[in-house]
Amino acid sequence: MSNVIKVINCVLKSALLFRKYIHHSIKTSKLSSYILIFFANGMGFASSHIAAIVKKVKTMPKKILIVDDNTLMIEVMTYILINNGYEVSATTTGSDVFEHIKNDHPDLIILDAILPGINGREICQLIKLNKTTRNLPVIICSGDDSIDESLKQKGAPDDILHKPFDINCLIKKVEYQLAA
């Protein structure tokens, strides 16, 4: 096989892998539009195709996972977040958080500090000390003022939301964490 054919085969394999990466990244909303434009231009994609993909990536709602054993709290937060343009999933137990992370690919987790079984602080530490999830923003919710101490611990949450919370405070904290 000539070197030209080897190069063509390599380029085709790269293009197929890149296309698979783009589709996965769009599905999970984890691709920067700048990276997409750079690679897509280099691969010879039409500019109209690139623009359509970038528009889709930018308009996809951010996904938020709420973990709280209080279903009323989940309903309230879900209502607020959906009305502010977010996609929300929820669970009442901490034991299936990693399953939700794997299946739903959330962009942010809002985690109650007190949960039956494993508590929210422990779950947060597991998330933050895991190399595949450590960059996932976590906001811990609690009515206990001593929760602020958890910001100084290993595997600390990115922010704390004190209960009872103001709607604007919730939205500002979510926006801040998603912008980071």
C-alpha positions as a Markdown table, in Angstrom:
| # | Residue | x | y | z |
|---|---|---|---|---|
| 1 | Met | 0.0 | 0.0 | 0.0 |
| 2 | Ser | 1.4 | 3.4 | -1.0 |
| 3 | Asn | 2.0 | 6.1 | 1.5 |
| 4 | Val | -0.7 | 8.3 | -0.1 |
| 5 | Ile | -3.3 | 5.6 | 0.6 |
| 6 | Lys | -2.1 | 5.2 | 4.1 |
| 7 | Val | -2.5 | 8.9 | 4.7 |
| 8 | Ile | -6.0 | 8.9 | 3.2 |
| 9 | Asn | -7.0 | 6.0 | 5.4 |
| 10 | Cys | -5.6 | 7.8 | 8.4 |
| 11 | Val | -7.5 | 11.0 | 7.6 |
| 12 | Leu | -10.8 | 9.1 | 7.0 |
| 13 | Lys | -10.4 | 7.3 | 10.3 |
| 14 | Ser | -9.7 | 10.6 | 12.0 |
| 15 | Ala | -12.8 | 12.2 | 10.4 |
| 16 | Leu | -15.0 | 9.3 | 11.5 |
| 17 | Leu | -13.7 | 9.5 | 15.1 |
| 18 | Phe | -14.1 | 13.3 | 15.1 |
| 19 | Arg | -17.7 | 13.0 | 13.8 |
| 20 | Lys | -18.5 | 10.4 | 16.5 |
| 21 | Tyr | -16.9 | 12.8 | 19.1 |
| 22 | Ile | -19.0 | 15.8 | 17.8 |
| 23 | His | -22.2 | 13.8 | 18.0 |
| 24 | His | -21.4 | 12.6 | 21.6 |
| 25 | Ser | -20.4 | 16.1 | 22.6 |
| 26 | Ile | -23.6 | 17.7 | 21.2 |
| 27 | Lys | -25.7 | 15.0 | 23.0 |
| 28 | Thr | -24.0 | 15.7 | 26.3 |
| 29 | Ser | -23.6 | 19.4 | 25.7 |
| 30 | Lys | -19.9 | 19.2 | 26.6 |
| 31 | Leu | -18.3 | 20.7 | 23.6 |
| 32 | Ser | -17.0 | 24.3 | 23.4 |
| 33 | Ser | -18.2 | 25.9 | 20.2 |
| 34 | Tyr | -14.7 | 27.4 | 19.6 |
| 35 | Ile | -13.2 | 23.9 | 19.7 |
| 36 | Leu | -15.9 | 22.7 | 17.4 |
| 37 | Ile | -15.3 | 25.5 | 14.8 |
| 38 | Phe | -11.5 | 25.0 | 14.9 |
| 39 | Phe | -11.7 | 21.2 | 14.3 |
| 40 | Ala | -14.6 | 21.3 | 11.9 |
| 41 | Asn | -12.9 | 23.9 | 9.7 |
| 42 | Gly | -9.8 | 21.8 | 9.7 |
| 43 | Met | -11.8 | 18.7 | 8.7 |
| 44 | Gly | -13.4 | 20.6 | 5.8 |
| 45 | Phe | -17.0 | 20.8 | 7.1 |
| 46 | Ala | -19.1 | 23.3 | 5.3 |
| 47 | Ser | -19.6 | 26.6 | 7.2 |
| 48 | Ser | -23.4 | 26.2 | 7.1 |
| 49 | His | -23.0 | 22.8 | 8.7 |
| 50 | Ile | -20.7 | 24.2 | 11.4 |
| 51 | Ala | -23.1 | 27.1 | 12.1 |
| 52 | Ala | -26.0 | 24.7 | 12.5 |
| 53 | Ile | -24.0 | 22.6 | 15.0 |
| 54 | Val | -22.8 | 25.6 | 17.0 |
| 55 | Lys | -26.3 | 27.0 | 17.2 |
| 56 | Lys | -27.6 | 23.6 | 18.5 |
| 57 | Val | -24.8 | 23.5 | 21.1 |
| 58 | Lys | -25.4 | 27.0 | 22.3 |
| 59 | Thr | -29.2 | 26.6 | 22.6 |
| 60 | Met | -29.2 | 23.3 | 24.5 |
| 61 | Pro | -30.5 | 23.9 | 28.0 |
| 62 | Lys | -28.1 | 23.2 | 30.8 |
| 63 | Lys | -28.9 | 20.0 | 32.8 |
| 64 | Ile | -29.2 | 20.2 | 36.6 |
| 65 | Leu | -29.5 | 17.2 | 38.9 |
| 66 | Ile | -31.3 | 17.8 | 42.2 |
| 67 | Val | -30.6 | 15.3 | 45.1 |
| 68 | Asp | -32.9 | 15.8 | 48.0 |
| 69 | Asp | -35.0 | 13.5 | 50.1 |
| 70 | Asn | -37.7 | 16.2 | 50.5 |
| 71 | Thr | -40.0 | 15.8 | 47.4 |
| 72 | Leu | -41.5 | 19.2 | 48.0 |
| 73 | Met | -38.1 | 20.8 | 47.9 |
| 74 | Ile | -37.4 | 19.0 | 44.6 |
| 75 | Glu | -40.7 | 20.2 | 43.2 |
| 76 | Val | -40.0 | 23.9 | 44.2 |
| 77 | Met | -36.5 | 23.9 | 42.8 |
| 78 | Thr | -37.6 | 22.1 | 39.7 |
| 79 | Tyr | -40.3 | 24.6 | 39.0 |
| 80 | Ile | -37.9 | 27.5 | 39.5 |
| 81 | Leu | -35.1 | 26.1 | 37.4 |
| 82 | Ile | -37.4 | 24.9 | 34.5 |
| 83 | Asn | -39.0 | 28.4 | 34.4 |
| 84 | Asn | -35.4 | 29.8 | 34.0 |
| 85 | Gly | -34.6 | 27.6 | 31.1 |
| 86 | Tyr | -32.8 | 24.6 | 32.7 |
| 87 | Glu | -33.5 | 20.9 | 32.2 |
| 88 | Val | -33.9 | 19.2 | 35.6 |
| 89 | Ser | -33.7 | 15.6 | 36.8 |
| 90 | Ala | -34.0 | 14.6 | 40.4 |
| 91 | Thr | -33.5 | 11.8 | 42.9 |
| 92 | Thr | -34.5 | 11.4 | 46.5 |
| 93 | Thr | -31.6 | 9.1 | 47.4 |
| 94 | Gly | -27.8 | 9.6 | 47.4 |
| 95 | Ser | -27.1 | 6.0 | 46.5 |
| 96 | Asp | -27.9 | 6.5 | 42.8 |
| 97 | Val | -26.2 | 9.8 | 42.2 |
| 98 | Phe | -23.4 | 8.3 | 40.1 |
| 99 | Glu | -25.9 | 6.4 | 38.0 |
| 100 | His | -27.7 | 9.7 | 37.3 |
| 101 | Ile | -24.4 | 11.4 | 36.5 |
| 102 | Lys | -23.5 | 8.6 | 34.0 |
| 103 | Asn | -26.9 | 8.5 | 32.3 |
| 104 | Asp | -28.0 | 12.2 | 32.4 |
| 105 | His | -24.7 | 14.0 | 32.1 |
| 106 | Pro | -25.7 | 16.9 | 34.3 |
| 107 | Asp | -23.9 | 20.2 | 34.1 |
| 108 | Leu | -24.5 | 20.9 | 37.8 |
| 109 | Ile | -25.6 | 19.1 | 40.9 |
| 110 | Ile | -27.7 | 20.6 | 43.7 |
| 111 | Leu | -27.2 | 18.3 | 46.7 |
| 112 | Asp | -29.0 | 18.3 | 50.1 |
| 113 | Ala | -26.5 | 18.0 | 52.9 |
| 114 | Ile | -28.6 | 15.6 | 54.9 |
| 115 | Leu | -29.8 | 12.5 | 53.1 |
| 116 | Pro | -30.7 | 9.0 | 54.4 |
| 117 | Gly | -27.8 | 6.6 | 54.2 |
| 118 | Ile | -24.9 | 8.4 | 52.7 |
| 119 | Asn | -25.0 | 12.2 | 53.4 |
| 120 | Gly | -24.6 | 15.0 | 50.9 |
| 121 | Arg | -21.1 | 16.0 | 52.1 |
| 122 | Glu | -19.8 | 12.4 | 51.6 |
| 123 | Ile | -21.4 | 12.3 | 48.1 |
| 124 | Cys | -19.8 | 15.6 | 47.3 |
| 125 | Gln | -16.4 | 14.3 | 48.4 |
| 126 | Leu | -16.8 | 11.3 | 46.2 |
| 127 | Ile | -17.7 | 13.5 | 43.2 |
| 128 | Lys | -14.9 | 15.9 | 43.8 |
| 129 | Leu | -12.2 | 13.2 | 44.4 |
| 130 | Asn | -13.2 | 11.2 | 41.3 |
| 131 | Lys | -11.1 | 12.3 | 38.3 |
| 132 | Thr | -14.0 | 11.9 | 35.9 |
| 133 | Thr | -16.4 | 14.0 | 37.9 |
| 134 | Arg | -14.2 | 16.4 | 39.9 |
| 135 | Asn | -15.0 | 19.3 | 37.5 |
| 136 | Leu | -18.7 | 18.9 | 37.9 |
| 137 | Pro | -20.0 | 21.9 | 39.9 |
| 138 | Val | -21.8 | 20.9 | 43.1 |
| 139 | Ile | -23.9 | 23.2 | 45.3 |
| 140 | Ile | -24.8 | 21.9 | 48.7 |
| 141 | Cys | -28.1 | 22.9 | 50.3 |
| 142 | Ser | -28.6 | 23.0 | 54.1 |
| 143 | Gly | -30.4 | 24.8 | 56.8 |
| 144 | Asp | -27.5 | 24.3 | 59.1 |
| 145 | Asp | -25.2 | 27.3 | 59.3 |
| 146 | Ser | -22.2 | 25.1 | 60.1 |
| 147 | Ile | -22.3 | 23.8 | 56.5 |
| 148 | Asp | -19.9 | 26.7 | 55.6 |
| 149 | Glu | -17.1 | 24.6 | 57.2 |
| 150 | Ser | -17.5 | 22.1 | 54.4 |
| 151 | Leu | -16.0 | 24.6 | 51.9 |
| 152 | Lys | -12.7 | 24.2 | 53.7 |
| 153 | Gln | -12.6 | 20.4 | 53.6 |
| 154 | Lys | -11.1 | 18.1 | 51.0 |
| 155 | Gly | -13.6 | 17.4 | 48.2 |
| 156 | Ala | -15.5 | 20.6 | 49.0 |
| 157 | Pro | -18.6 | 21.8 | 47.2 |
| 158 | Asp | -18.3 | 24.7 | 44.8 |
| 159 | Asp | -21.0 | 26.7 | 46.6 |
| 160 | Ile | -23.5 | 26.5 | 49.4 |
| 161 | Leu | -27.2 | 27.4 | 49.3 |
| 162 | His | -28.7 | 28.1 | 52.7 |
| 163 | Lys | -32.3 | 27.0 | 53.4 |
| 164 | Pro | -34.6 | 28.7 | 53.3 |
| 165 | Phe | -33.3 | 30.3 | 50.1 |
| 166 | Asp | -34.4 | 33.2 | 48.0 |
| 167 | Ile | -35.3 | 32.4 | 44.4 |
| 168 | Asn | -32.9 | 35.0 | 43.1 |
| 169 | Cys | -30.1 | 33.6 | 45.2 |
| 170 | Leu | -30.7 | 30.1 | 43.8 |
| 171 | Ile | -30.7 | 31.3 | 40.2 |
| 172 | Lys | -27.5 | 33.5 | 40.8 |
| 173 | Lys | -25.6 | 30.6 | 42.3 |
| 174 | Val | -26.7 | 28.3 | 39.5 |
| 175 | Glu | -25.8 | 30.8 | 36.8 |
| 176 | Tyr | -22.4 | 31.5 | 38.5 |
| 177 | Gln | -21.5 | 27.8 | 38.7 |
| 178 | Leu | -22.5 | 27.1 | 35.1 |
| 179 | Ala | -20.6 | 30.1 | 33.8 |
| 180 | Ala | -17.4 | 29.0 | 35.6 |
